[in-house]
Amino acid sequence: MTYSWLRSPRTTGLALASTLVVLGLAASAQAAVVFPAPGRMQFSDLPSQVPAGHTFTLREVMPYAIFGAEVALQRRSPTGAWQTLVAAPPRPHVVWLHWRVPATWHGAQMTVRFVMTERGGQMLAVSGLYAMGVSG
């Protein structure tokens, strides 16, 4: 009987401690994406280099819960057109973009941007332009 009585408070204490740690980590997380004006997004922690021939994962924390949208990473082609490299919906505060960087792009420099659209295709927000290199 004594064992089950001690186990319950111990389990409750461990659950409470782990909950406080999780809440503390969530509260201290800095948003990597900001919306400085309607229709504009700004990213603050983008890498300047991505590895050629490898899968590159970009995790961006959104300041708001976003539902029914999709965030796309696009690059400007030599003709000036925008090509979508990868797109994914926010879950709801975090966007995970997994992109296989072509090995043939080794040494290339590119200009990228982020575009958020509704699932119907209407543009909600667009970021500024960012320079990104492809390393070997």
For each residue, the residues with C-beta under 8 A, 3 or more apart:
1: 4 5
2: 5 6
3: 6 7
4: 1 7 8
5: 1 2 8 9
6: 2 3 9 10
7: 3 4 10 11
8: 4 5 11 12
9: 5 6 12 13
10: 6 7 13 14
11: 7 8 14 15
12: 8 9 15 16
13: 9 10 16 17
14: 10 11 17 18
15: 11 12 18 19
16: 12 13 19 20
17: 13 14 20 21
18: 14 15 21 22
19: 15 16 22 23
20: 16 17 23 24
21: 17 18 24 25
22: 18 19 25 26
23: 19 20 26 27
24: 20 21 27 28
25: 21 22 28 29
26: 22 23 29
27: 23 24
28: 24 25
29: 25 26 61
30: 61
31: 34 61 62 63
32: 43 44 45 60 61
33: 41 42 43 44 60 61 62 63 95
34: 31 41 42 44 63
35: 38 40 41 42 63 64 125
36: 40 42
37: 40
38: 35
39: 123 124 125 126
40: 35 36 37 125 126 127 128
41: 33 34 35 114 116 125 126 127
42: 33 34 35 36 127 128
43: 32 33 46 60 114 127 130
44: 32 33 34
45: 32
46: 43 58 130 132
47: 50 58 132
48: 131 132 133
49: 132 133 134 135
50: 47 56 99 101 132 133 134 135
51: 54 56 101 134 135 136
52: 101 102 103 104 105 106 107 134 135 136
53: 101 102 103 106 136
54: 51 100 101
55: 98 99 100 101
56: 50 51 98 99 100 101
57: 96 97 98 99
58: 46 47 73 95 96 97 99
59: 94 95 96 97
60: 32 33 43 71 94 95 97
61: 29 30 31 32 33 93 94
62: 31 33 65 66 90 92 93 94 95
63: 31 33 34 35
64: 35 93
65: 62 90 92 93
66: 62 69 90 92 93 116
67: 90 92
68: 89 118 119
69: 66 89 90 116 117 118 119 124
70: 87 88 89 116 117 118 119
71: 60 87 88 89 90 95 97 114 115 116
72: 84 85 86 87 114 115 116 117
73: 58 84 85 86 87 97 99 112 113 114
74: 82 83 84 85 112 113 114 115
75: 82 83 85 110 111 112
76: 80 81 82 83 110 111 112 113 129
77: 80 81 82 83
78:
79:
80: 76 77
81: 76 77
82: 74 75 76 77 113 115
83: 74 75 76 77
84: 72 73 74 87
85: 72 73 74 75 99 112
86: 72 73 97 98 99
87: 70 71 72 73 84 97
88: 70 71 95 96 97 98
89: 68 69 70 71 95 119
90: 62 65 66 67 69 71 93 94 95
91: 94 95 96
92: 62 65 66 67
93: 61 62 64 65 66 90
94: 59 60 61 62 90 91
95: 33 58 59 60 62 71 88 89 90 91
96: 57 58 59 88 91
97: 57 58 59 60 71 73 86 87 88
98: 55 56 57 86 88
99: 50 55 56 57 58 73 85 86
100: 54 55 56
101: 50 51 52 53 54 55 56 105 134
102: 52 53 105
103: 52 53 106
104: 52
105: 52 101 102 108 110 134
106: 52 53 103 134 135 136
107: 52 133 134 135 136
108: 105 133 134
109: 131 132 133 134
110: 75 76 105 131 132 133 134
111: 75 76 129 130 131 132
112: 73 74 75 76 85 129 130 131 132
113: 73 74 76 82 126 127 128 129 130
114: 41 43 71 72 73 74 126 127
115: 71 72 74 82 123 125 126 127
116: 41 66 69 70 71 72 123 124 125 126
117: 69 70 72 121 122 123 124
118: 68 69 70 121 122 124
119: 68 69 70 89
120:
121: 117 118
122: 117 118
123: 39 115 116 117 126
124: 39 69 116 117 118
125: 35 39 40 41 115 116
126: 39 40 41 113 114 115 116 123
127: 40 41 42 43 113 114 115 130
128: 40 42 113
129: 76 111 112 113
130: 43 46 111 112 113 127
131: 48 109 110 111 112
132: 46 47 48 49 50 109 110 111 112
133: 48 49 50 107 108 109 110
134: 49 50 51 52 101 105 106 107 108 109 110
135: 49 50 51 52 106 107
136: 51 52 53 106 107
